[in-house]
Amino acid sequence: MYFTDRGIEELEKRRGEEEVTFEWLAEQLRTFVDLNPDFEVPVERLATWLARLDDEDDDEE
């Protein structure tokens, strides 16, 4: 288990039953980056990855 998995496990345990919209998630990510600007690049990479999960073109690379 990676160290970061601890946060993922906590998220799943505490909020795993909740349903959220991507609009809500995007707003939370913006707020997080506003409060923690050093994490802008990783958050942007995560958001881009999530946005493109179903892109068939990315599978060819």
KAWO-V999696 format. One record per pair of residues at least 12 apart in sequence whose ideal C-beta (glycine too) atoms are under 8 Angstrom apart, sorted by the first residue. I is the first residue (numbers start at 1). GAP is how many residues later the second one is. Records with the same first field share a line. If there is no record, write none. Layout:
I=GAP, GAP
//
This chain:
26=21
29=14, 17, 18
//
